[in-house]
Structure formats: C-alpha cells, structure tokens
C-alpha cells in the first residue's frame, strides 16, 4: 500500500499538471507527499487507503472551489491577502531572497513575512518547470493539512481505545469542509497550524522520552524539528509563539493535569501566572491589546446585525462571553439564505458546504463542552488556541488552528458517551437550532 500510495499521488498530481499545463504543480505536490509520508511514520489507526480517499476528496474540493471563485469573481481569489502573498512572494523570488532572516520590511506583512518565503520557493521551483501556478501552494496546503490530521490521529490513538472512532474522527478532521475551504486558498494559516502541531507533537514525544529515559536516534531528530518549527513561527505568526510556549510548559506536567489529580488547579494557576509574566516581559500583552483593538474596530465596521453587535461590545465584562459563544457558530450559516444558487451554482455549493460544516459543528458542541469542562491537558491545548483567536482576530480562516485540538477532545468524549445519550444530544441540538433559526428570521423580518 505504501508503494501504491506514492504511485497514486504522483499520478493524481500529473493529471492536475496536465489540466493546468504546469508541471511545477507535480514538483511542489511531491514535497507535500514527502512531508505527509514522514508524518505517517508508525501510523496504526489510519490506513493508507484512508489517506488515498481523503487526498482525492480534498483535491476535488480544491478544484471545485477554484472553479467557483472564477465563476463568482472572475479570478481564483477571494480576499486581498491571497493576492498579496503571491505578489510579494514573487517579488522576493525576483530579488533572489529565500531566507527568513533576509526578508525586508513589507508594510502590512510584518507578522506574515515568513510565509512569503514559502511562496518565493514555489516560484523558484516553478521557474525550472515553466512558471509559477497558483494551484501549487493550494496543493501543498492540502498535504500539510492532511499531515496535521495524521499527527492528531496519532494523539487520538493514545487516549482513545476504539480504533473506529479514531479513523472516523481523522476523516472528519481531514475532510471538514470549513478546513478544506481555508486550505484551498493561498493563505498562511495551514502552514502555521502545521508548524504548531508538529512542534507540539514532537515536544510531547521528547518529554515522554526523557521521563522514561529513552534516548535514541529519533529523539535527537525531534529537537531540530521543534527548533525549526519555532523559527518558522517567529517569522510567520509570531503571536502564536506565546501559546506554544505555554503548551510546552504544561506538557511537562501532563500527568498532574488529569481531572482526578488534586494538583491540577495548582498547575493551571501556576501556568497562567507564568504565561502572564511571559507576556508582560516580552511585550505580548501590548501586542494582543493592539490586535484586539484593531480587529474589533475593523470587524464592527464590516459586520452588521448580530455580528456587529457582538464585535462592538468591549471584551469586559460581557464581550468575551459573547465572542466565546459566537466562535462556535463561525462562519454563521445564514449565508445559506443569500446564495445565488442558479447563477453561481459551483460557488454556492462550496459556500453551502461550509455552512453545513458549521451546523455539523454545532451538533458536536455537547461533546466539546464535556471535554473542555474537564480542564485537562487536551482541553487546555484547545482553549490555548481558541482564546487568542476570539480575543483578537476572530477571522474565519484563523479558526483552522482550533480544529485539530477540538478533534482530540471530540474523539475522547464520543468514545465514553453512550448511544442513548448521543441521541438525546442530537435531539436537543436540533431543537435549539430550530428555535435559533426561527428567532434569526424574525429578527431579519422585523
């Protein structure tokens, strides 16, 4: 199956290259295959045939979105960021800049400039095989996202005994339409969550090895991997280094963070204090405050109705709770009512899939709530990612950084929840959605 996995993926990339008449897509895609293959090391709960199915569906989704964007906007782009990434990436390529440390100051790209190097390298690869293609970074994003799902399936396998639940949760995470939508653009967010997950996964393995006194070849490979990921994060999304640092600290005390341990509260409080001190002395609090003010002002100006009301509220005392709740229904599925299904069928289909993704996400909230309430290590990792996003940017595509950590909690809670309780949850959530939808329609009418 490993050989067939390689043959199938290369064949798939060649087909895409022929369609777009650009063989740099295959070259860049093979880097993605190689990364995914290394992430599959010691993979037990997910089979290679699962990976092949997931990759095929993900590629088809990306191509569908590509066509939908052209149908809607006349070009395969949605916002200014994806265009700017490609523009400045090409500029770095033209100036022969391929190292993080050599990137000059670019207005509006100070915290994202590291991703421009990735685009510059893709331009360089394209220069050997014809030219750059916007499909190349999108294909790479998909392989990075599936690599994230694979690593999280390994973490699930450590806490969930039922292999079927692990396989289903892996498929759900890898093919979650909201995540595939984000990964199908030229955005840095998939690259960021890949660096975060790889760094945390390898740091956890290092701490486990040190505690057990296990020192082997792979142990010393993990150290440079962690350092490289942190280096990449510093240049690509510096703010997330604070979150990763706190998670690293808490990973050293995983055993003490189990719900039955009396020391759990002490460790959480100590980590919180340490995190605040770290933020204070490194300027993190000031940075987060500036980001919150900037994004809150932008969001309240751009959004209307319910969203505008939420983002116009100050964080304290009630704004933080409104954002915490609203984040679980983002992107808001009301777009289902405004899509132009007849004139823009492809684009409407893709956007509708993200709306249904949010609705499905709502059905999973009871399990997420149960898991977060435990305030154990997986719950703290989830909150560590969720908190900064709802407090600062609240941008839909940034929520992709939350999905992997939510998946572990969901797998764990679904396993320990009985069938009757699951049915009860589904009925309650369905009723809640019905009431909320009726209330929303009434608000719009009156």
C-alpha positions in Angstrom: 0.0 0.0 0.0 2.9 2.4 0.6 4.1 1.9 -2.9 0.6 2.3 -4.3 0.2 5.4 -2.1 3.2 7.0 -3.9 2.1 5.9 -7.3 -1.4 7.1 -6.9 -0.4 10.5 -5.5 2.1 11.2 -8.3 -0.4 10.1 -10.9 -3.0 12.5 -9.4 -0.5 15.3 -9.4 0.4 14.6 -13.0 -3.3 14.7 -14.0 -3.7 18.1 -12.4 -0.5 19.3 -14.0 -1.8 18.2 -17.4 -5.1 20.0 -16.8 -3.4 23.3 -15.9 -0.4 22.7 -18.3 2.1 23.3 -15.5 4.3 20.5 -14.2 5.6 22.6 -11.3 2.4 21.5 -9.6 3.7 17.9 -9.5 7.1 19.0 -8.2 5.6 21.1 -5.3 3.0 18.4 -4.6 5.7 15.8 -4.2 7.2 17.9 -1.4 3.8 17.6 0.2 3.6 13.9 -0.3 7.1 13.5 1.3 6.0 15.5 4.3 2.8 13.5 4.7 4.8 10.2 4.3 7.1 11.2 7.1 4.2 12.2 9.3 2.7 8.7 8.7 5.6 7.0 10.5 4.3 4.4 12.9 0.8 5.1 11.8 -1.6 2.5 13.3 -5.2 3.6 13.4 -5.4 5.1 9.9 -4.7 3.1 6.8 -3.1 4.2 3.6 -6.3 3.5 1.7 -8.0 6.0 4.0 -5.3 8.6 3.1 -5.8 8.0 -0.6 -9.6 8.5 -0.3 -9.0 11.7 1.8 -6.5 13.2 -0.6 -8.7 12.5 -3.6 -11.7 14.3 -2.0 -9.6 17.2 -0.8 -8.1 17.8 -4.2 -11.5 17.6 -5.8 -12.8 20.1 -3.3 -10.0 22.5 -4.0 -10.6 22.3 -7.8 -14.3 22.9 -7.2 -13.6 26.0 -5.1 -11.1 27.2 -7.8 -13.8 27.0 -10.4 -16.4 28.5 -8.1 -14.2 31.5 -7.4 -13.7 32.1 -11.1 -17.5 31.8 -11.6 -18.1 34.4 -8.8 -15.2 36.8 -9.1 -13.6 36.1 -12.5 -10.4 35.0 -10.8 -9.4 32.3 -8.3 -9.1 34.7 -5.3 -11.4 35.9 -2.6 -9.6 38.5 -0.5 -6.6 40.7 -0.9 -4.4 38.6 1.4 -4.1 35.7 -1.1 -3.2 38.0 -3.9 -0.7 39.9 -1.8 1.0 36.7 -0.7 1.6 35.7 -4.3 2.6 39.2 -5.3 5.2 39.7 -2.6 6.4 36.1 -2.8 7.1 36.7 -6.5 8.9 39.9 -5.5 11.2 38.0 -3.2 11.8 35.4 -5.9 12.8 38.2 -8.3 15.2 39.7 -5.8 16.6 36.2 -5.0 15.6 36.3 -1.3 15.0 32.8 0.0 15.9 33.0 3.8 13.7 34.2 6.6 16.4 36.5 8.0 16.8 38.3 4.7 13.2 39.4 4.3 13.0 43.2 4.1 10.2 45.2 5.8 7.0 44.9 3.9 4.1 47.1 5.1 1.2 45.0 6.3 3.2 41.8 6.1 5.4 42.2 9.2 3.9 39.2 11.1 3.3 37.2 7.9 6.5 37.7 6.0 7.8 34.2 6.7 5.1 32.7 4.5 6.3 34.8 1.6 9.5 32.8 1.6 7.4 29.6 1.0 5.7 31.3 -2.0 9.2 32.5 -3.2 10.5 29.0 -3.1 7.4 27.7 -5.0 8.1 30.4 -7.6 11.7 29.2 -7.8 10.6 25.6 -8.4 8.1 26.8 -11.0 10.9 28.7 -12.8 12.6 25.4 -13.5 9.5 23.8 -14.9 7.8 26.6 -16.8 6.3 29.1 -14.5 4.5 29.6 -11.1 1.0 28.2 -10.7 -1.5 29.3 -8.0 -2.5 25.7 -7.8 0.9 24.7 -6.4 0.6 26.3 -2.9 -3.0 25.2 -2.7 -2.0 21.5 -3.3 0.9 21.9 -0.8 -1.6 23.4 1.8 -3.9 20.3 1.4 -1.0 17.9 2.0 0.1 19.9 5.0 -3.5 19.9 6.4 -3.8 16.1 5.9 -0.4 15.7 7.7 -1.8 17.7 10.6 -4.8 15.3 10.7 -2.5 12.3 10.6 -0.5 13.6 13.6 -3.7 14.3 15.5 -4.9 10.8 14.8 -1.8 9.5 16.5 -2.6 11.6 19.6 -6.1 10.3 19.5 -4.8 6.8 19.4 -3.0 7.4 22.7 -6.2 8.4 24.5 -9.0 6.6 22.6 -9.1 2.8 22.5 -11.7 2.4 19.8 -9.9 2.4 16.5 -13.1 3.0 14.5 -13.7 6.3 16.4 -10.1 7.4 15.7 -10.5 6.6 11.9 -13.8 8.4 11.7 -12.5 11.4 13.6 -9.4 11.5 11.4 -11.7 11.6 8.3 -13.9 14.2 9.9 -10.9 16.4 10.7 -9.2 15.9 7.3 -12.4 16.5 5.3 -14.1 19.1 7.4 -15.4 21.4 4.7 -14.6 24.6 6.7 -10.9 23.4 6.9 -10.7 22.3 3.3 -12.1 25.7 2.2 -9.4 27.5 4.1 -6.7 25.1 2.9 -7.8 25.6 -0.8 -6.6 29.2 -0.8 -3.1 30.7 -0.8 -3.3 31.5 2.9 -0.6 31.0 5.5 -3.0 29.5 8.1 -2.4 25.9 7.2 1.3 26.4 7.2 1.0 28.0 10.7 -1.1 25.2 12.2 1.3 22.6 10.6 4.2 24.2 12.4 2.3 24.4 15.7 1.1 20.8 15.6 4.5 19.4 14.5 6.3 21.4 17.2 3.9 20.4 20.0 3.7 16.8 18.9 7.5 16.4 18.8 8.0 18.3 22.1 5.5 16.0 23.8 7.3 12.9 22.4 10.6 14.4 23.7 9.2 14.9 27.2 7.7 11.4 27.2 11.1 10.0 26.1 13.1 11.9 28.8 10.6 10.9 31.5 11.1 7.2 30.5 14.8 7.5 30.0 14.5 6.7 26.3 17.2 8.2 24.1 17.5 7.1 20.5 18.1 8.4 17.0 14.6 9.8 16.6 14.9 11.6 19.9 17.7 13.8 18.6 15.9 14.3 15.3 12.9 15.8 17.1 15.0 18.6 18.7 15.9 20.3 15.4 12.4 19.7 14.1 11.0 21.6 17.1 13.5 24.4 16.8 12.9 24.8 13.1 9.1 25.0 13.6 9.6 27.7 16.3 11.9 29.5 13.9 9.3 29.4 11.2 6.5 30.5 13.6 8.6 33.5 14.7 8.7 34.8 11.1 5.2 33.6 10.0 2.9 34.3 13.0 5.0 35.5 16.0 1.9 35.8 18.3 1.4 32.0 18.4 4.8 31.5 19.9 3.4 32.6 23.3 0.6 30.0 23.1 3.1 27.3 22.1 5.5 28.2 24.9 2.7 27.8 27.5 1.6 24.5 26.0 5.2 23.3 26.1 5.3 24.2 29.8 2.1 22.4 30.6 3.2 19.3 28.6 5.8 18.8 31.3 3.0 18.3 33.8 0.6 16.3 31.8 0.1 13.7 34.5 -0.7 16.3 37.0 -3.4 17.8 34.7 -5.7 14.8 34.8 -9.1 15.5 36.2 -8.7 13.2 39.2 -5.5 14.9 40.3 -5.8 17.4 43.2 -2.7 19.2 41.9 -4.4 20.1 38.6 -5.7 23.5 39.8 -2.3 24.5 41.2 -0.6 23.6 37.9 -3.2 25.6 35.8 -2.9 28.6 38.1 0.9 28.5 38.1 1.0 28.2 34.3 -1.5 31.1 33.9 0.7 33.3 36.1 3.8 32.2 34.3 2.1 33.0 31.0 1.0 36.5 32.1 4.6 37.2 33.3 6.0 36.0 29.9 3.5 38.1 28.0 4.3 41.2 30.2 8.1 41.0 29.9 8.1 40.2 26.2 5.5 42.8 25.2 2.9 40.2 24.4 0.1 41.9 26.3 0.6 45.1 24.5 0.7 43.2 21.2 -2.6 41.3 22.0 -4.2 44.6 23.1 -3.3 46.3 19.9 -4.5 43.4 17.8 -7.8 43.3 19.7 -8.5 47.0 19.3 -7.6 46.9 15.6 -9.5 43.8 14.7 -12.5 44.8 16.9 -12.8 48.1 15.2 -12.5 46.5 11.7 -15.0 43.7 12.5 -17.6 46.0 14.0 -17.4 48.3 10.9 -17.6 45.5 8.4 -20.2 43.3 10.2 -23.9 44.1 10.6 -26.7 42.7 12.6 -25.8 40.1 15.2 -22.1 40.1 14.3 -21.9 43.9 14.5 -23.5 43.9 18.0 -21.0 41.3 19.3 -17.8 42.9 18.0 -18.9 46.4 19.1 -19.0 45.2 22.7 -15.9 45.7 24.9 -14.3 42.5 26.0 -15.1 43.1 29.6 -17.4 42.3 31.3 -19.7 40.6 28.7 -17.9 40.8 25.3 -15.6 38.0 26.0 -18.5 35.6 26.7 -20.4 36.7 23.6 -17.3 36.1 21.5 -16.6 32.7 23.2 -20.1 31.5 22.2 -20.2 33.1 18.7 -16.9 31.4 17.8 -18.6 28.0 17.9 -21.0 29.1 15.1 -18.5 30.7 12.8 -18.9 31.0 9.9 -22.5 31.8 10.6 -24.7 29.5 8.4 -27.1 32.3 7.5 -25.3 32.5 4.1 -27.4 29.6 3.0 -30.3 32.0 2.6 -28.5 34.5 0.5 -26.5 32.4 -2.0 -27.3 32.7 -5.8 -27.8 29.0 -6.5 -29.0 29.5 -10.1 -26.4 31.9 -11.5 -23.5 30.8 -9.3 -24.1 27.0 -8.7 -20.5 25.9 -8.1 -19.6 28.8 -5.8 -22.9 28.4 -3.9 -22.3 24.7 -3.5 -18.9 25.3 -1.9 -20.1 28.0 0.4 -23.1 25.9 1.4 -20.8 23.1 2.4 -19.0 25.4 4.9 -22.5 26.4 6.3 -23.4 22.8 6.7 -19.9 22.3 8.3 -20.8 24.9 10.9 -24.2 23.2 11.5 -22.5 19.8 12.0 -20.0 21.6 14.3 -23.0 22.7 16.4 -24.1 19.1 16.8 -20.7 18.3 18.3 -20.8 21.1 20.9 -22.1 18.9 23.7 -19.1 16.6 23.4 -16.7 19.6 23.2 -18.3 21.2 26.3 -17.9 18.0 28.3 -14.3 17.8 27.3 -13.4 21.4 27.9 -15.1 21.2 31.3 -12.6 18.6 32.4 -9.8 21.2 32.1 -7.2 18.6 31.5 -4.3 18.8 29.1 -6.2 18.3 25.8 -8.8 20.9 27.0 -6.1 23.5 27.8 -4.5 23.0 24.4 -7.8 23.7 22.8 -8.5 26.8 24.9 -4.9 27.9 24.3 -5.7 28.1 20.6 -9.3 29.2 20.8 -8.8 32.0 23.3 -6.3 34.2 21.3 -8.4 33.9 18.1 -11.7 35.0 19.7 -9.9 37.8 21.7 -8.0 39.2 18.7 -8.6 38.5 15.0 -11.9 36.4 15.0 -11.1 35.8 11.3 -12.8 32.7 10.0 -9.7 31.2 8.4 -7.8 31.5 11.7 -10.2 29.0 13.3 -8.5 26.2 11.3 -5.9 26.4 14.2 -8.6 25.3 16.6 -10.0 22.2 14.7 -7.1 19.8 15.3 -7.2 20.3 19.1 -11.0 20.1 19.2 -10.8 16.7 17.3 -8.9 15.0 20.1 -11.5 16.1 22.7 -14.4 15.0 20.5 -12.9 11.5 19.9 -12.3 11.1 23.6 -15.8 12.2 24.6 -17.7 10.3 21.8 -16.0 7.1 23.0 -17.2 7.5 26.6 -20.7 8.7 25.7 -23.4 6.0 25.4 -25.7 5.6 22.3 -28.8 6.9 24.1 -27.0 10.0 25.4 -25.8 10.7 21.9 -29.4 10.5 20.5 -30.5 12.8 23.3 -27.8 15.3 22.5 -28.8 15.2 18.8 -32.4 15.9 19.6 -31.6 18.8 22.0 -29.3 20.4 19.5 -31.8 20.0 16.6 -34.5 21.8 18.7 -32.0 24.5 19.7 -31.0 25.1 16.0 -34.7 25.2 15.0 -35.5 27.8 17.7 -32.4 29.9 16.9 -33.2 29.8 13.1 -36.8 31.0 13.7 -35.6 33.7 16.1 -33.0 34.8 13.5 -35.6 35.0 10.7 -37.9 37.0 12.9 -35.1 39.5 13.7 -34.4 39.9 10.0 -38.1 40.5 9.2 -38.8 43.0 11.9 
